[in-house]
């Protein structure tokens, strides 16, 4: 939601739209270049306040969101690890959060044997 709001603004600036960086300068002499950490924090914080989020929102939380979205979309933990640039898979595990819906889907995907005598259900 927050990143989508930022992307709307970003896509209005051709040099920013073409950039591979997540947060880029939309104004000033370095349009399309990576934002400095402090500026990215200001932008994300402002987007969070605009969205009505009361807690502090930081750019780093996007890494957790990306890790979770990748895992939820079926990407392997190895793939998520490589994308996030983690040396240890244990670190990657902290960046992936499985939703209750995904856990329910996992359980329902398994054909469980019948508990009734004779195989009746």
Secondary structure, DSSP 8 states (H G I E B T S, - for coil): -HHHHHHHHHTTSHHHHT-SSSSB-SSSTTTTSB--HHHHHHHHHHHHHHTT--S---THHHHHHHHHHHHHTT--HHHHHHHHT-SSHHHHHHT----HHHHHHHHHTS-----SGGG--
